[in-house]
Structure formats: C-alpha cells, structure tokens
C-alpha cells in the first residue's frame, strides 16, 4: 500500500502528504484537501471487521489513509486512546436502526473526529518540535468537542468562535468552563459570520507569523475519522453485500462527506439521505442544479445545522467531478445525474422536527434530540416514498440531554444527564464577545498570541 497524497479542491496548490494537510487545515489556495486516491475494501474485508472493537476498526480504516505518516502500531494506540466509549446501534423497527454517536466526552458525534485529530496533531507536533494555534468556528457541538479534545495538549493553543444566541446553555458551558489553552469568543452574529472570520484569518498575510490551522471539518483530519463509523455500522449489521441506506442530518456536510467516503471505499451504501433543517440550500440545488447560499442562515432548534453555505459541499461537488470555490461559486458543474442517484436530499421544518421527537417517543420509546430528529424524519420520508429492502440507519449526532428545554417542552420530562454533562451548571465560565468585525478579530488574535 503506497502513501496517499492530498490535493486542493481549488486545484491551485501542490499536492501534499497527510501530515502537511493535517497541520495546514485549509490549502493555500483556500480549497479543501481531498485524498488523491480512495482505497477500496473488498466485501470479505468489511465482513471481517464484524467482530473487531470500534478502535480496532478505526485503526484498520484510517491506516489506509495514514500510510507513511503513522506506523500501524502507533495508530492503533491512538485509536484505543481516542475511542474508549461505546457506539450503540439501536434497533427501532423492521430493519430501521439508530446509530448513536453521542457517548463520547462531550456527548456529540464531533468527539469521533476531534479526539482522533487531537492525538494525531499532538504526535506530529511532538515529532516536529513546533507549536500551533487552532482556530475554529462552531454552530453548536464542534466547539466543545474541539475544546475538550485539545485541552491541555502540549504545544497547542485553541480559539473557538461561536454565535451566543444560537447555542444551548450546555453547549456553551462545555466550551467556556475549561480555560487553560482554550480561548472562547462569542461573535454577535451567526455561524456563517464566525466561519467567514476564520477563513479570512487563514488568508491574511499579516497573520502569517502566527502558526494558524483549523480543526473545523474543513480539515481533512476531521473528515477521515467520520468515514469509520459508517463502515463499522455496515460491518456489524449488514450481511455481505446487503445494501444500506444512511440518513445523515447535515449542516456543514462533514458528516455526510464521511459517509460518501465510506461508500467510495466499497461499503454497500445504496442511498444517502441528506436531511437538512430549514437551511435548504443543498436540497434546492439537488432539485434545480442552481446553488444559492442562504444569507443570513436560518436559526433552527437543530442549531449545529444552521449553515447557509456548507464548506464541505465543495468536497461533495469535487467528488462528483465539479468545482465549487470557497465562496460557493460553481465553476464546473458536477455529475448531477450521478449525485441524484446516490443522494436523496430533504429539508425538515421546525414543526416536523418537533413532531418527530414526539412521535418517536410515543411510538417507539425512541428518544431523539433535534438533529437526530431531522435525520429520523428524513429516513421516514424516504421510506414512505421509495422502495428499499435493505437496512436503513439514521444517525443520532448529539445526546438529548444537551437540549433539555426542548425535550421538557415536547415530552414533559428532563432527559437523563450523562456523566459527560454533569456539574456544568456549577462551573465558572470565561469568554469574551466581539462584533462581526474582522479588524477587531485580527487585533484579538495578535494581542492574544503574538506577544
């Protein structure tokens, strides 16, 4: 197996090995890194993963992308350290399942990528004896996952930007109660404003003296670990070659790109349901072939999905032979016919999200939070309109206890709080606020890290 190199979706930057792509975050031409080749798993190989632990499965899959960067024994150690929690595959009815990705230390699917990424970064920086500043934007769960994953990691400083009015109290407190090498900044705007500030900083020549990188899903280190749980679910639940449909609640489209990678690796994915909230720019594009950003993005209770222009959609377009730049302009259309064959996009309203939470509990004693409800509603819509005899798996991306107000209002009880979320209310918060002003943000970066 040879080393894989990574190219930019804007195609104006040199190809680089994984270590360089990881530490750079965004390519110098503002594109996103993609693997030049995607390794393919034989059906027997997928089947052989059935009895492995999640950490062992992750080491097997990630090892195909990390050749020449992390030796197999070291990669396995990193995976075993990162994935010390369960990944439930919960049967609901017939051949429909929920894959719960909410059992990590911040009770969000973002833990899967963030914890692995932190360990990779720490190992690379230790070998290269250098320091990094991780700059990231969050619409909900990314910030807390990144903050916890990189907390007290040597040689790394972290700054997280978030929209205070669009995150739950628990999501905010998971970030703002850490301190140490973690700096949290509330931006008086929306997620897209935070993301735009971060992207502009990476392209700012005046900030080249700062060793900035990203831990958002624009970083390839976030994307690769997210392919693993789709392979894991297929290996555990499907008979050899049995088709599987996944419903993926989608905001910035990193999670969905992980599913696409798994499909390209040979996992028998029959269809991917792209389930968005009212930020429906991608479902509308899939229908019309015309892409229009939503500015400003629409505030929904599935707040981590309040994205009016998903960065990772450039990767989706690239995977299907097209070219979308970082602004959302499509320079070359992808193969829309093939996209529509592989992907089924649907937008779920606020009312349907809430009704889905109530119906899932009343009918199946299935407890969902708003993001998982969007995914489950998308799966039910697809199952009602399309004929499929294979497995159907909906992804639950956060623990219901992260949204206690919504669960209490809809179901009349408080969800049980996992250990990862207990005691937050008593911890002291420390964070600052900024307007949507790039000059103020640049000065904050310089004053915080240039001294």
C-alpha positions as CSV (number, residue, x, y, z in Angstrom):
1,X,0.0,0.0,0.0
2,X,1.6,3.3,-1.1
3,X,1.3,6.7,0.6
4,X,-1.7,8.8,-0.4
5,X,-1.2,12.5,-1.3
6,X,-3.9,15.2,-0.8
7,X,-4.9,17.8,-3.4
8,X,-6.9,21.0,-3.1
9,X,-10.5,21.3,-4.4
10,X,-9.4,24.6,-5.9
11,X,-6.6,22.8,-7.8
12,X,-4.1,25.7,-7.5
13,X,-2.0,24.3,-4.7
14,X,0.6,21.5,-4.7
15,X,-0.4,18.0,-3.5
16,X,1.0,17.2,-0.1
17,X,1.3,14.2,2.3
18,X,-1.2,13.8,5.1
19,X,1.0,15.4,7.8
20,X,1.2,18.6,5.8
21,X,-2.6,18.6,5.0
22,X,-3.4,18.0,8.7
23,X,-1.3,20.8,10.0
24,X,-2.2,23.3,7.3
25,X,-6.0,22.8,7.7
26,X,-7.0,24.8,4.6
27,X,-5.0,24.6,1.4
28,X,-3.1,27.8,0.5
29,X,-5.4,28.4,-2.5
30,X,-8.4,28.3,0.0
31,X,-9.5,25.0,-1.2
32,X,-10.1,21.9,0.9
33,X,-7.8,18.9,0.9
34,X,-9.0,15.6,-0.6
35,X,-7.2,12.2,-1.0
36,X,-5.9,11.7,-4.5
37,X,-7.0,8.1,-4.3
38,X,-9.6,6.4,-2.1
39,X,-8.7,2.8,-1.0
40,X,-11.3,0.2,-1.7
41,X,-12.3,-2.5,0.8
42,X,-13.2,-6.0,-0.5
43,X,-16.6,-7.3,0.7
44,X,-14.8,-10.0,2.7
45,X,-12.6,-7.4,4.3
46,X,-15.7,-5.4,5.5
47,X,-17.2,-8.6,6.8
48,X,-14.0,-9.4,8.6
49,X,-14.4,-6.2,10.7
50,X,-17.6,-7.6,12.2
51,X,-16.0,-8.8,15.5
52,X,-13.4,-6.0,15.9
53,X,-13.8,-3.3,18.5
54,X,-14.5,0.2,17.3
55,X,-10.9,1.3,18.0
56,X,-9.6,-1.7,16.0
57,X,-12.0,-0.9,13.1
58,X,-10.8,2.7,13.1
59,X,-7.2,1.7,13.0
60,X,-7.8,-0.6,10.1
61,X,-9.7,2.0,8.1
62,X,-7.6,5.0,9.0
63,X,-4.4,3.0,8.3
64,X,-5.3,3.0,4.6
65,X,-5.1,6.8,4.6
66,X,-2.2,7.3,7.0
67,X,0.5,5.1,5.4
68,X,3.8,6.9,5.7
69,X,2.6,9.2,8.5
70,X,1.7,7.0,11.4
71,X,3.0,3.4,11.8
72,X,0.2,0.8,12.3
73,X,1.1,0.0,16.0
74,X,1.1,3.7,16.9
75,X,-2.1,4.4,15.0
76,X,-3.8,1.6,16.9
77,X,-2.6,3.1,20.2
78,X,-4.0,6.5,19.2
79,X,-7.4,4.9,18.3
80,X,-7.6,2.9,21.5
81,X,-6.9,6.1,23.5
82,X,-9.5,8.1,21.5
83,X,-12.3,5.6,21.3
84,X,-12.9,4.4,24.9
85,X,-16.7,4.6,24.7
86,X,-19.5,2.6,23.1
87,X,-21.1,3.1,19.7
88,X,-24.7,1.8,20.1
89,X,-26.6,0.5,17.0
90,X,-30.1,0.6,18.3
91,X,-32.9,-1.3,16.6
92,X,-36.2,0.6,16.2
93,X,-38.5,-1.3,13.9
94,X,-38.2,-3.7,11.0
95,X,-34.8,-3.1,9.5
96,X,-34.5,0.5,10.8
97,X,-31.8,1.4,13.2
98,X,-30.4,4.5,15.1
99,X,-26.6,4.8,15.3
100,X,-25.9,6.8,18.4
101,X,-22.8,8.8,18.2
102,X,-23.4,10.6,21.4
103,X,-21.5,8.6,24.0
104,X,-18.2,10.5,23.9
105,X,-16.9,13.0,26.4
106,X,-18.9,15.9,25.0
107,X,-21.9,13.8,24.1
108,X,-21.7,14.6,20.4
109,X,-20.6,12.9,17.2
110,X,-17.9,15.6,16.9
111,X,-15.9,13.6,19.5
112,X,-15.1,10.9,17.0
113,X,-13.1,13.3,14.7
114,X,-11.9,15.8,17.3
115,X,-10.3,13.2,19.7
116,X,-8.6,11.4,16.9
117,X,-7.4,14.7,15.4
118,X,-6.0,15.9,18.7
119,X,-3.9,12.8,19.1
120,X,-2.6,13.0,15.5
121,X,-1.7,16.7,16.0
122,X,-0.1,16.1,19.3
123,X,2.1,13.3,17.9
124,X,3.1,15.3,14.8
125,X,4.0,18.4,16.8
126,X,6.0,16.3,19.3
127,X,8.0,14.8,16.4
128,X,8.5,18.2,14.7
129,X,9.0,20.2,17.8
130,X,6.7,23.1,16.8
131,X,3.6,24.9,18.1
132,X,0.2,25.5,16.6
133,X,-2.8,27.8,17.1
134,X,-6.1,26.1,16.2
135,X,-8.7,28.5,15.1
136,X,-12.2,27.1,14.7
137,X,-15.8,28.2,14.3
138,X,-18.8,26.4,15.8
139,X,-22.6,26.4,15.4
140,X,-23.0,24.1,18.4
141,X,-21.1,20.9,19.1
142,X,-17.9,21.3,17.2
143,X,-16.5,23.9,19.6
144,X,-17.0,21.8,22.8
145,X,-15.6,18.7,21.1
146,X,-12.5,20.6,19.8
147,X,-12.0,22.3,23.1
148,X,-12.2,19.1,25.1
149,X,-10.1,17.1,22.7
150,X,-7.2,19.6,22.6
151,X,-7.5,20.8,26.3
152,X,-4.0,20.7,27.8
153,X,-2.4,19.1,24.7
154,X,1.2,20.4,24.7
155,X,2.2,22.9,22.0
156,X,-1.3,23.8,21.0
157,X,-3.5,26.8,21.7
158,X,-7.2,26.9,20.7
159,X,-9.5,29.7,19.9
160,X,-13.2,29.0,19.2
161,X,-15.7,31.4,17.7
162,X,-19.4,30.8,18.3
163,X,-22.8,32.7,17.9
164,X,-24.0,33.1,21.5
165,X,-27.7,33.3,20.5
166,X,-27.7,30.0,18.6
167,X,-26.2,27.5,21.1
168,X,-27.8,25.9,24.1
169,X,-26.6,26.7,27.6
170,X,-25.0,23.3,27.9
171,X,-23.2,23.6,24.6
172,X,-21.8,27.0,25.6
173,X,-20.8,25.9,29.1
174,X,-18.9,22.8,27.7
175,X,-16.6,25.3,26.0
176,X,-16.4,28.3,28.4
177,X,-15.6,26.4,31.6
178,X,-12.3,24.9,30.5
179,X,-9.7,27.7,30.5
180,X,-6.1,26.9,30.1
181,X,-5.1,26.7,26.5
182,X,-8.7,27.2,25.4
183,X,-9.9,30.7,24.4
184,X,-13.7,31.1,23.7
185,X,-15.1,34.1,21.8
186,X,-18.8,34.9,21.2
187,X,-19.4,36.7,17.9
188,X,-22.5,38.9,17.7
189,X,-23.7,37.2,14.5
190,X,-24.4,33.8,13.1
191,X,-22.3,30.7,12.4
192,X,-21.6,31.8,8.9
193,X,-20.1,35.1,10.2
194,X,-17.8,33.1,12.6
195,X,-16.8,30.8,9.7
196,X,-16.1,33.8,7.4
197,X,-13.8,35.4,10.1
198,X,-11.9,32.2,10.5
199,X,-11.4,31.7,6.7
200,X,-10.3,35.3,6.3
201,X,-7.7,35.0,9.0
202,X,-6.2,32.0,7.3
203,X,-5.8,34.0,4.1
204,X,-4.5,37.2,5.9
205,X,-0.8,37.9,5.1
206,X,-0.5,40.0,8.2
207,X,-1.2,36.8,10.3
208,X,1.4,34.6,8.6
209,X,3.6,35.0,11.6
210,X,1.0,33.1,13.6
211,X,1.0,29.3,13.2
212,X,-2.7,29.1,12.5
213,X,-4.5,25.9,11.5
214,X,-8.1,24.7,11.6
215,X,-9.9,21.9,13.4
216,X,-13.3,22.6,11.6
217,X,-14.5,20.0,9.2
218,X,-12.6,21.8,6.5
219,X,-9.6,20.0,7.9
220,X,-9.0,16.5,6.3
221,X,-8.2,15.3,9.8
222,X,-11.8,15.8,10.8
223,X,-13.2,14.1,7.7
224,X,-11.3,10.8,7.6
225,X,-12.4,9.6,11.1
226,X,-16.0,10.3,10.2
227,X,-15.9,7.6,7.5
228,X,-15.1,5.0,10.1
229,X,-18.5,4.7,11.8
230,X,-20.3,4.1,8.6
231,X,-18.0,1.2,7.8
232,X,-18.4,0.0,11.4
233,X,-22.3,0.0,11.2
234,X,-22.3,-1.9,7.9
235,X,-19.8,-4.5,9.2
236,X,-21.9,-5.0,12.3
237,X,-25.4,-5.0,10.9
238,X,-25.3,-5.9,7.2
239,X,-24.9,-9.3,5.6
240,X,-22.2,-9.4,2.9
241,X,-23.2,-7.1,0.1
242,X,-26.6,-6.1,1.7
243,X,-27.5,-2.6,0.6
244,X,-27.6,0.1,3.4
245,X,-29.3,3.4,3.4
246,X,-28.0,6.1,5.8
247,X,-29.9,9.2,6.8
248,X,-27.4,11.9,7.9
249,X,-28.5,15.2,9.5
250,X,-26.4,17.7,7.6
251,X,-25.2,21.2,8.4
252,X,-21.6,21.8,7.2
253,X,-21.6,18.4,5.4
254,X,-18.5,16.9,7.0
255,X,-20.5,14.0,8.5
256,X,-22.2,13.4,5.1
257,X,-18.8,13.5,3.4
258,X,-17.6,10.8,5.7
259,X,-20.5,8.6,4.5
260,X,-19.6,9.4,0.9
261,X,-16.0,8.3,1.5
262,X,-17.2,5.1,3.1
263,X,-19.3,4.4,0.0
264,X,-16.4,5.1,-2.3
265,X,-14.3,2.7,-0.2
266,X,-16.7,-0.1,-1.2
267,X,-19.2,-0.2,1.7
268,X,-22.6,-1.2,0.1
269,X,-24.3,2.2,0.5
270,X,-27.5,2.1,-1.5
271,X,-28.5,5.7,-0.8
272,X,-27.5,8.6,1.4
273,X,-30.4,10.7,2.7
274,X,-29.2,14.3,3.1
275,X,-31.5,15.6,5.8
276,X,-31.2,19.4,6.5
277,X,-33.2,21.7,8.6
278,X,-34.8,24.9,7.1
279,X,-31.3,25.8,5.7
280,X,-32.2,24.0,2.5
281,X,-29.7,25.4,0.0
282,X,-28.4,21.8,-0.9
283,X,-31.9,20.2,-1.3
284,X,-32.8,23.1,-3.6
285,X,-29.6,22.7,-5.5
286,X,-30.1,18.9,-5.9
287,X,-33.6,19.7,-7.4
288,X,-32.7,22.7,-9.6
289,X,-29.0,22.4,-10.3
290,X,-28.6,26.1,-9.1
291,X,-26.8,26.8,-5.9
292,X,-27.7,29.8,-3.8
293,X,-26.3,30.4,-0.4
294,X,-28.7,31.3,2.4
295,X,-27.6,34.7,3.9
296,X,-28.2,35.0,6.8
297,X,-28.6,31.4,7.7
298,X,-31.9,30.5,9.3
299,X,-31.9,29.8,13.1
300,X,-33.4,26.4,13.9
301,X,-33.6,24.3,17.0
302,X,-31.1,21.9,15.4
303,X,-28.6,24.6,15.8
304,X,-25.4,22.8,14.8
305,X,-27.0,22.6,11.3
306,X,-27.7,26.3,10.9
307,X,-25.4,26.7,8.0
308,X,-26.3,28.7,4.9
309,X,-23.2,27.7,2.9
310,X,-21.7,24.4,4.0
311,X,-17.9,24.4,3.5
312,X,-17.8,20.7,2.8
313,X,-20.2,20.9,-0.1
314,X,-17.2,21.9,-2.1
315,X,-15.8,18.4,-1.4
316,X,-19.1,16.8,-2.4
317,X,-19.0,18.7,-5.7
318,X,-15.4,17.7,-6.3
319,X,-16.1,14.1,-5.6
320,X,-18.6,14.2,-8.5
321,X,-16.2,15.9,-10.9
322,X,-17.2,19.5,-10.3
323,X,-15.5,22.6,-8.9
324,X,-17.0,24.9,-6.3
325,X,-14.8,27.5,-4.8
326,X,-14.8,28.7,-1.2
327,X,-17.4,31.4,-1.9
328,X,-19.9,28.9,-3.2
329,X,-19.4,29.7,-6.9
330,X,-19.6,26.7,-9.1
331,X,-17.0,26.9,-11.9
332,X,-17.7,23.4,-13.2
333,X,-20.9,21.5,-12.6
334,X,-20.6,18.0,-11.0
335,X,-22.3,15.0,-12.5
336,X,-25.8,15.8,-11.2
337,X,-27.3,12.6,-12.5
338,X,-24.9,10.5,-10.5
339,X,-25.4,12.7,-7.4
340,X,-29.2,12.3,-7.6
341,X,-28.7,8.5,-8.0
342,X,-26.6,8.4,-4.8
343,X,-28.1,11.1,-2.8
344,X,-31.7,12.0,-1.7
345,X,-32.0,15.4,-0.2
346,X,-34.8,16.7,2.0
347,X,-35.5,19.7,4.2
348,X,-37.3,19.2,7.5
349,X,-39.2,22.1,9.0
350,X,-39.2,23.1,12.7
351,X,-42.7,21.8,13.2
352,X,-41.9,18.4,11.6
353,X,-38.7,18.2,13.8
354,X,-40.7,18.7,16.9
355,X,-43.5,16.3,15.8
356,X,-40.8,13.7,15.0
357,X,-39.4,13.9,18.6
358,X,-42.9,13.4,20.0
359,X,-43.9,10.6,17.6
360,X,-40.6,8.7,18.0
361,X,-41.0,8.7,21.8
362,X,-44.7,7.9,21.8
363,X,-44.5,5.1,19.1
364,X,-41.1,3.5,19.8
365,X,-39.8,5.0,23.1
366,X,-37.0,6.3,21.0
367,X,-35.6,9.5,22.5
368,X,-34.2,11.9,19.9
369,X,-32.8,15.5,20.1
370,X,-33.5,18.0,17.3
371,X,-30.6,17.0,15.0
372,X,-31.3,13.3,15.3
373,X,-35.0,14.1,14.7
374,X,-34.2,15.7,11.4
375,X,-32.3,12.6,10.4
376,X,-35.1,10.3,11.5
377,X,-37.7,12.4,9.8
378,X,-35.7,12.2,6.6
379,X,-35.5,8.5,6.8
380,X,-39.2,8.2,7.4
381,X,-39.9,10.4,4.4
382,X,-37.6,8.3,2.2
383,X,-39.0,5.0,3.4
384,X,-42.6,6.2,2.6
385,X,-41.7,7.3,-0.9
386,X,-39.1,4.8,-2.1
387,X,-38.9,1.1,-2.2
388,X,-35.9,-0.4,-0.4
389,X,-35.5,-3.8,1.2
390,X,-32.1,-3.1,2.8
391,X,-31.0,-1.8,6.1
392,X,-31.9,1.8,7.0
393,X,-29.7,3.6,9.6
394,X,-30.3,7.1,10.9
395,X,-27.6,8.9,12.6
396,X,-28.2,10.5,16.1
397,X,-25.5,13.1,16.4
398,X,-25.9,14.5,19.9
399,X,-27.3,13.4,23.3
400,X,-30.8,14.5,24.1
401,X,-29.6,15.9,27.4
402,X,-27.8,18.7,25.5
403,X,-31.3,20.1,24.7
404,X,-33.2,19.7,28.0
405,X,-35.5,22.7,27.4
406,X,-36.8,21.3,24.1
407,X,-37.3,17.7,25.5
408,X,-39.1,19.1,28.5
409,X,-41.4,21.2,26.4
410,X,-42.2,18.4,24.0
411,X,-42.2,15.3,26.1
412,X,-42.7,16.6,29.6
413,X,-39.6,15.2,31.3
414,X,-35.9,16.0,31.5
415,X,-33.6,13.5,29.7
416,X,-31.2,11.6,31.9
417,X,-27.9,13.5,32.0
418,X,-24.8,11.5,31.1
419,X,-21.7,11.8,33.2
420,X,-20.0,13.9,30.5
421,X,-22.6,16.7,31.1
422,X,-23.0,16.6,34.9
423,X,-21.8,19.5,37.0
424,X,-21.6,22.1,34.2
425,X,-24.0,24.4,35.9
426,X,-21.7,24.9,38.9
427,X,-18.5,25.6,36.8
428,X,-17.3,29.2,36.2
429,X,-17.5,30.5,32.6
430,X,-14.8,32.6,30.9
431,X,-15.4,34.0,27.5
432,X,-15.4,37.3,25.6
433,X,-17.6,38.9,22.9
434,X,-16.8,40.5,19.6
435,X,-18.8,42.2,16.9
436,X,-18.8,40.9,13.3
437,X,-15.7,43.0,12.6
438,X,-12.6,41.4,11.0
439,X,-10.2,44.2,12.2
440,X,-11.3,43.6,15.8
441,X,-10.9,39.9,15.3
442,X,-7.4,40.2,13.8
443,X,-6.3,42.5,16.7
444,X,-7.6,39.9,19.2
445,X,-5.5,37.2,17.5
446,X,-2.4,39.4,17.5
447,X,-2.8,40.6,21.1
448,X,-3.5,37.0,22.3
449,X,-0.9,35.1,20.5
450,X,1.8,37.4,19.0
451,X,3.4,38.5,22.3
